């Protein structure tokens, strides 16, 4: 039973690292879009704030779990 918990925790940590990487790519894409826009629409700015908040939440979760991004995915 103990080894199953460790395996499940490792799987969840790998999934979290993957989500962080994907969220970072999406956030960077939105930031580039806003930078290139003369006057970005309010919904794009709202989406950027939402993506940034989600990314920071995932980073905090990884910090709380004491994992880093050096997992073999």
Protein Blocks (a to p, Z undefined) as FASTA:
>chain_A
ZZmmmmmmmmmmmmmmmmmmmmmmmmmmmmmmmmmpmbdcfklmmmmmmmmmmmmmmmmm
mmmnopafkbcZZ
